[in-house]
Amino acid sequence: ATERKAVFLFFGGTGDLAYRKLYPSLFNLYRKGNLRSHFAVIGTSRAKMDDDKFRAAIKKSLADSGNRTDSKEASDFVSHFYYQDHDVTDTAHYAVLKELMDKLDKKYKAEGHRIFYLSMAPQFFGTIAQDLKTQGLLSDEKDAFNRLVIEKPFGRDYDSAKLLNDALSKSFDENQIFRIDHYLGKEMIQNIEALRFGNTLVESLWNNRYIDNIQVTLSEKLGVEERASYYDNSGALRDMVQNHIMQIVSLLAMEQPVAFTDTDIRAEKVKALRSLRVYNVADAATNFVRGQYGAVNEQADYRHEDNVPHDSTTETFVAGKLLFDNYRWSGTPFYIRTGKMLADKFTRVDVVFKRPLVDIFAFPQSQNTPLAANVLTIFVEPHAGFSLQLNAKTNDTGFSTEPIKLDYLVDAQKSKDTPEPYERLLHDVLKGDGTNFSSWPEVSYAWKFVDQIRRVWDLQEPQFPNYTPHSMGPAAAEELIQRDHREWVYRL
Ligand code: NAD
């Protein structure tokens, strides 16, 4: 592995995300040799703590994610960690961070490379970025990089996202900003590109002549849990559709990039999003449905979860139809759905092909059932793999057909060896590869689309709750697709 050099500064360095995902991911990069001796990590938050206590917390975070921590490797790794308490709203205090960064840069010979990771409440993103620049924390060493990594959410509508982006742009160029969408770090989401552009069989059929519709489902089994106060201000449309679903859809819909580089891939994703039809009020109302879960047995309804107002109109479920006005997709809808407290936890994409134009097996005397559609399923999680449904002859003397499946499931060992999204994404940041991050144009088109749905929903009081826990959402989600004489491939 190529060793990467950098000093990391983690804002929100004592937060849940940092301990649960970010530090264990850095450790994996360390074990693989992507980080060796020329790196240091500074954690900051308001809490007071010395380096030793912080290092003990890092060890605990490694142990909690299944690592042995009694090794020399683990001790060497945590020796690169430093802690500095800091209130992000205290501009003068950035000088202390600067001094520490400069010192560690020299000590570990990191050559001036700096990664600023904002893992805290988004209302601080703008000020932090500004203070990093005005207080001189950006390195000006020749050939050194300064990179800013931002957690979600990126705004709550187009206007707020634009304000945030304008604020960040004062200190960082677009190619220095890495907006995390951890779905883009998932193995099978990245595999969409391999599947499409590595296979004649797939890509030559990947259009409205052969594909009837595409379905994307991000289904969660749990309710809001301890994230309720955040979630109630957001809802499924902002929390899942604007970012993860729009990213997946743009990878499915885009044209082939000229080259496999971040610039080329982003350009194609942006083009796809530009041709996504932004609905007027009437179309938004018919093409999107929302839901909120009710009660069942001991499970409280959403409005009686802790920290949720009893009259909340926040949606915990969304289903919708997306239409692209371009040559490749005109007439082929993308159906999407996501929600909490559904039947199961999984993410999958189902690509439904058109049936043969003529079914020669359905001659008048035949008893044959009509040919089934070919369906290509991409299993993203919990299991990774593909499945292709074809029609074949049944093994009897007559002539009937039946759907059969070609399955490829990634085996358990391979799954275990697959890097976690955050490990991949941190590695990409170290390399300066922006492929698997959301660029500003993508984010802005996604918000403009989603804002129209929100606008319509905000005009009307929803009839909530409207779905039973452990189902696949409200009846309206079935009607949405049945109206088009289609059905969800994954159903109960
Ligand atoms: P958290 O609440 O656990 O941690 C927040 C951190 O910010 C803490 O270290 C806290 O001490 C620090 N902080 C708060 N106010 C501060 C101030 N004024 N000055 C300095 N430090 C301050 O949050 P989290 O769950 O770790 O999430 C961090 C970010 O990641 C958020 O943007 C969140 O939306 C995003 N995110 C989290 C998850 C997750 O699984 N936890 C998933 C996706 C995105």
Residues whose N, C-alpha, C, O or C-beta is under 5 A from the ligand:
A	BS01	NAD	G12 G13 T14 G15 D16 L17 A18 T44 S45 R46 H86 D87 V88 T89 S119 M120 A121 P122 E151 K152 P153
